[in-house]
């Protein structure tokens, strides 16, 4: 559904939302049918109360999440010209690789941590998952941000992949990619609140981000236009993740692999900045080759700087052998 709505129909982030709604609705109907035919019903008020106490806080959290995802468009549209809004809307959609990663991660993550949270090393495992997620996100960030301006120039059905008049707004793509990375971080951290049944903290964290999103959009957009919406989106997702992490230290503390995470972050930013600066005035073919070299350099450095443990290296080698 994500592929159909986002890639084929080009609905952007709205397509991701509709895909989630339809998939959940179909899954719910199938699940209800199975339950109805296989289980004898017995009403339990105590269990109902526990379910409501767990589930009700997720409703404002979901609403706040929707504000974070589409609120910038609601505010931006009446505050800028039609062309500026189109620039933002079009280039925002080009962040779809990271949006897809976060969407896939979110679907797989909850069943995974709910089946492993009783393991003796569960917290270490969850910390490693964030490291691996960050590694994949870094690759997606570099590939998308460094090579999207070549992709949009390629011939496509009916013309170019993206109309040339929208190319000037491509500078927001790295910002959008980073924003959705922090959305993925938020989803990773949220596991502890579900495990400990402390979901009441979720709307506080993401709600704070949603309020910040609204306020900062109204402050920044009049001064820097759609750039204000992009930076606000990044800031809102970042703050939501930080606030949730602060709460998590009391609810379900996980010692994340900060040294490895910082390595990835600094290397990714360094490779990206160096590639963009050095290739700014190069002919297109030379700039493309230079950026490919930059991407290769990322993998060379990450694999020679002691990032991977010996166990991880053995696992990687075994994968390639097969």
JOKA-V454181 format. One record per pair of residues at least 24 apart in sequence whose C-alpha atoms are under 7 Angstrom apart, sorted by the first residue. I is the first residue (numbers start at 0). J is the second residue. Records with the same first field share a line. If there is no record, write none. Layout:
# JOKA-V454181
I=J + J
This chain:
# JOKA-V454181
11=92
53=196 + 198
56=198 + 199 + 202
57=198 + 201 + 202
59=202
60=201 + 202 + 205 + 206
63=205 + 206 + 209
64=205
66=209
67=209 + 212 + 232
71=216 + 228
75=225
79=224
83=225
86=165 + 168
87=168 + 225
90=168 + 169 + 171 + 172
91=172 + 175
93=172
94=172 + 175 + 176
96=139
97=136 + 139 + 176 + 179 + 180
98=179
101=183
105=186
112=190
122=253
126=253 + 254 + 255 + 256
129=187
130=256 + 260
134=263
136=180
137=267
140=176
141=271
144=172 + 173
145=290
171=226 + 229
174=229 + 230 + 233
175=229 + 233
177=233
178=232 + 233 + 236 + 237
181=236 + 237 + 240
182=236
184=240
185=240
188=244
191=247 + 250 + 251
192=250
204=239 + 242 + 243
205=239
207=239
208=235 + 236 + 238 + 239
209=235
211=235
259=306
270=297
